[in-house]
């Protein structure tokens, strides 16, 4: 499974799990007795996810928009959007659909930051943040190895990037760079854990620029 496909499949699974929990609390299959706030929250998340994950496949986006326009009740819209997400998930798993992973092929980009920059320009702030953060983590580990620092704990588990950053701040770079790296890692963690409303596209673009400058200033 391609990395970007897995990224979107995880998001789809999370949103569909919310739908399953909502349905489990309802006495009716059409969710007619579900809480309005739960239905509204699901509909917003589901429609936004369909738009992100169905990159290059306007049929899914069109069906999601039609569901919101045609169905007059939020519960009917939720059931429809859940069905679209299930179909989208099945097609991604089967490789029948072009997703954002198609635009991050190695032959299109010279490095992962270029890949992240392209995604950010196209409005895909969440995968752009994850790719940038992952690139930063790999770079930090290389810096640590070059500095003779351990990248695994005594128990054999990989050290967290935040800890490596703290250790590198004592030998490789100053406190200001440590603070910047900590902020980028925090943004990356928010993206990886689905906290998409806690950062903006502009912040991701600044993150990409900052990480690129950092890696240039401190090559590994």
N, C-alpha and C positions, 0 to 999 in steps of 0.2 A: 504494500500500500504506500503510495507516495505521501511524503510528509505533509504537504498542504491538504491533500485529500483527508488524511487522518485528522488534521486540525479542524476541518469543517465537520467531519463525521462526529467528532467529540462534541462539538457545539450542538449539532442536530440531536444527538442522543440526550444531551442535557435538557434541551427544550422539550423533547418528546417525553422525557421522564416527568417534567412538570405537568404536562398534559395528562399523563397516566395518573399522577397523584390527584389532580383535580377531578378526573373522572372517577377515581376511587372514592372520593368524598361525596359524589353526586348520586342521587337515587335514580336518575334517568340517563339513558345513553346519549341523549342530545344535550346534556349539561344544562337543561333549562332551569335547574335550581342552583346552579353554581354562583358563587359570589361575583358580582360585576367587576370588582377590582382585580380578581384573579383572571377573569376572562380578558379584560382589557390589557393587562400586563402580558398575558400569553400572546394575544393577537399582535401586539407591538413587537415583541421579541421574535415571534415566528416569521412575520412578514419581513422584518429587517434581515433576519438570517437567510431567508430564501433569496433575497436580493444579493447578499454577499456571496453565498455559496454557489449560486447558479450563474456565476460569471460566464458570459458568452452563450447563455442558453435562455433567451428572452421568454420562451414559452412558460417556464416556471414562474418568472416574475409577472408575466401577464395574468396567469391563473390566480396568483396571490392577490393581485390588484382587483381582479374580477370578484374574488371571494369577498373582499372588503366592500366593493361597490354593490354587489347583488344582494348579499344576505343582510337583512335589516336588523337582525338580532346578533349580539356578540357571541352567543353560544353557537349559533349556526356557523358563523364565520370561523370560530375556533376549531370546530370539527373539520371544516373544509381545509383550513390551513394545516392542521395536523396530518390530514391525508396527503396533501401536497408534499409536506416534509418527509413523510414515509416513502413516497415515490422518489423523491430527490435522493434520499439516503440509499435506496436500492440501486438507483442508476449510478451513483458515485461508486458504490461498492463493486458494481459489475463492470465499471470502466466504460459505461455507455455515454457519459456526459463529460463535457469539457468544463472543468472547474478552474479556479485560480491557479491550480498547480500547473496548468498548461502554459502559463505565462512566466513561469520561473524555471524553465528548462535550462540546463547548464550551458547550452550553446548560444543562449540569448544574452547571458550576463557574464561579465568577467569576474565578479565576486558577489558575495551574498548581500553586501550593503547596496550594491547597485540594484540587486533584486528587490530589496526592501524599499529602496527609493522609488522604483517603478510602481510597486504596489501602493505606496503612499500617494503618489501622484494620481493613481487611478481611484483613490478613495478607500483602499483596503487597509485601514489603519491598524486593525487587530493583527493580521498575519505579519504586517510590516514590523510591528513592535516585537512580536515573538522572534522573527528572524534576526532583527537587529540585536536583541538581547542575547540570543543564543550565540551570535557571532562574537559579541563582547565577552561572554563567559569563556568561550574557547580561547580568545586572545589573553584573557586574564590568567588562564591556566598555563599558557605558553610563557607568559612573562614570569610567572611563579617558578616554573621549571628552570628558566634561564637564570633566575636569581638564586637557585638552589633551595627553593622552598618546596615543601611537600604539598601535593595536591590531593592527597588522601589522608584521612584521619588515622590514628593508631589502630582503630578497629577495622580498617580496610575500606571504609566507605568514602566516596568522593567528598571532598570538602565543599561546602556551599560557597558560591561565588562571592557572597557578602563577606565571608571570613577571609577568603583569599585577597579581596580588596583591602581589608583592614591590615593584613600582613604586608601587602605590597606598599601601602602608604608609609611604612616604616623604612623602606629601602629604595623603592623604585620611583615614587612620585610623591607630590606634596598633598596636604590636607584638602586643598581646593579640588584637585583631581579626584581624590577619594570621595568627596561629597558629590561630585558630578556622577561618578560611577555608581554610587549608592542610589542616586535618584533614577538613573537609567535602569538599574536592576529592579528597582521597585516598580517602575512602569512596566517592565517586561513581565514581572510576576502578576500584575493586575491583568494584563492581556492573557496570560496563560491560564488564569483562574476565572476568566469570564467576567471580570469587573470592567466591562467596556465603557460604562458611563463615567468612569473616574479619571479619564484622560481624553484629550482631544486629538484630532488629526494634526493640528499644528504642533502639539507637543511631540508627537511621533516624528514629524519631519525634523524638528530641532534635535531630537534624540539621534536620528540618523546622522545629521551633520556633526553633532558633538562626538559621537562614537568614532566617526571617520577621522576627525581631527585628533582625537585621543590616540587612536591606533597609529597615526602618522607620527605623532610626537613621541610615542613609546612603542617602537616596533619590537616585535617578538622574533 
